Amino acid sequence: MQNILPVICFIAGFLLAWVLLRSRQHESEASLARTVEPVRESLAKVDARIHELEKARVGAYATLAEQVRSLIETQTQLRAETGKLVTALRSPAARGRWGEIQLKRVVEIAGMLEYCDFTAQTTISGEDGRFRPDLLVKLPGGKTIVVDAKTPLEAYLAAIEAPDDGARKARLADHARQVRAHLSALARKSYWEQFDQAPEFAVLFLPGESFFSAALESDPSLIECGAAQNVILATPTTLIALLRAVAFGWRQEKIAQNAAEISTLGKELYKRLSDMTAHWNRVGQALDRAVEAYNSASGSLEARVMVSARRFDDLKSAPLGVQIAPLERVDKTARVVEDSSVL
């Protein structure tokens, strides 16, 4: 019995310690749970946000993929249309027609339809044959600007399709040589000699800014070469500026014409007013003469006739209540209008 008692005490102490340990463990777990709860809630919110972002990313990726596919399709269509355009421009007739349309559009943008007459595709007979400029722009004073739009583009189109940079530079160099050759050929036509009052230059129209810049890139002296041969290189932008200057000249011409007409009308009106004033004064003089004649006749009537007639009243022979009123003299005269011809 004495040996069992220590064992029992040990077991009881152990159980008590275990109970206390479990109680502390539960308290620690509860405290840890309370501490971790905000973190868990934050992690739950972060996880929900990540899911939302993932859904948005998937949607955006799908939209981007659709746009990329649309861009690829558009690029394919553009490449096909560009190929058709290049094929069409290789035909001289189509290229010439396109240049004429561009030229007419430039004239419309510049406002020359209202202020300037232009004749497209006019044939001119010269000593060296028949020439046909693309545009004749009439200037004030009877002068004319000749515009030619027959630009060679074969080498430029070949440069667009060049497989590498070296071939592209070679084709652009050919393009510059073709432009220079066409410029010299245009100078030899001497369009300015075909008109009595033409300016001493012609305009070589390049229907695109890229054609001009590509030619200058390979041959920067083209502008000086053209100026030396009385030929001006012009793109749509520079030709619009040139035609706007011509339109301004036409407006000034119209203003000058209107001023001349106003001056003529003013002189004519002044002369007519002068004539009318003279007539009016003659009417006034006639009225004065009529008043003078009236006063003379009235004085004669009053002195020679009415004095005798009033004696009937003195002799009590006049009708009862009837009297002869005295004749009054008119002293008013017509106003003289100042003659404008002396101003």
Secondary structure as the mmCIF struct_conf table of DSSP 4:
data_model
#
loop_
_struct_conf.conf_type_id
_struct_conf.id
_struct_conf.beg_label_comp_id
_struct_conf.beg_label_asym_id
_struct_conf.beg_label_seq_id
_struct_conf.end_label_comp_id
_struct_conf.end_label_asym_id
_struct_conf.end_label_seq_id
TURN_TY1_P TURN_TY1_P1 GLN A 2 ASN A 3
HELX_RH_AL_P HELX_RH_AL_P1 ILE A 4 LEU A 89
TURN_TY1_P TURN_TY1_P2 ARG A 90 ARG A 90
BEND BEND1 SER A 91 SER A 91
HELX_RH_AL_P HELX_RH_AL_P2 PRO A 92 ILE A 109
TURN_TY1_P TURN_TY1_P3 ALA A 110 GLY A 111
HELX_RH_AL_P HELX_RH_AL_P3 MET A 112 TYR A 115
STRN STRN1 PHE A 118 ALA A 120
BEND BEND2 GLN A 121 GLN A 121
STRN STRN2 ILE A 124 GLY A 126
TURN_TY1_P TURN_TY1_P4 GLU A 127 ASP A 128
STRN STRN3 GLY A 129 PHE A 131
BEND BEND3 ASP A 134 ASP A 134
STRN STRN4 LEU A 135 LYS A 138
TURN_TY1_P TURN_TY1_P5 PRO A 140 GLY A 141
BEND BEND4 GLY A 142 GLY A 142
STRN STRN5 THR A 144 ASP A 148
HELX_RH_AL_P HELX_RH_AL_P4 GLU A 154 ILE A 160
TURN_TY1_P TURN_TY1_P6 GLU A 161 GLU A 161
BEND BEND5 PRO A 163 ASP A 164
HELX_RH_AL_P HELX_RH_AL_P5 ASP A 165 LYS A 189
HELX_RH_3T_P HELX_RH_3T_P1 TYR A 191 GLU A 193
BEND BEND6 GLN A 194 PHE A 195
TURN_TY1_P TURN_TY1_P7 ASP A 196 GLN A 197
BEND BEND7 GLU A 200 GLU A 200
STRN STRN6 ALA A 202 PHE A 205
BEND BEND8 PRO A 207 GLY A 208
HELX_RH_AL_P HELX_RH_AL_P6 GLU A 209 SER A 218
TURN_TY1_P TURN_TY1_P8 PRO A 220 SER A 221
HELX_RH_AL_P HELX_RH_AL_P7 LEU A 222 ALA A 228
TURN_TY1_P TURN_TY1_P9 GLN A 229 ASN A 230
STRN STRN7 VAL A 231 ALA A 234
HELX_RH_AL_P HELX_RH_AL_P8 PRO A 236 SER A 300
HELX_RH_PI_P HELX_RH_PI_P1 LEU A 301 MET A 306
HELX_RH_AL_P HELX_RH_AL_P9 VAL A 307 ALA A 309
TURN_TY1_P TURN_TY1_P10 ARG A 310 ARG A 310
HELX_RH_AL_P HELX_RH_AL_P10 ARG A 311 ASP A 314
TURN_TY1_P TURN_TY1_P11 LEU A 315 LYS A 316
BEND BEND9 ALA A 318 ALA A 318
HELX_LH_PP_P HELX_LH_PP_P1 PRO A 319 PRO A 319
TURN_TY1_P TURN_TY1_P12 LEU A 320 GLY A 321
HELX_LH_PP_P HELX_LH_PP_P2 ILE A 324 VAL A 330
HELX_LH_PP_P HELX_LH_PP_P3 ALA A 334 ASP A 339
HELX_RH_3T_P HELX_RH_3T_P2 SER A 340 VAL A 342
#
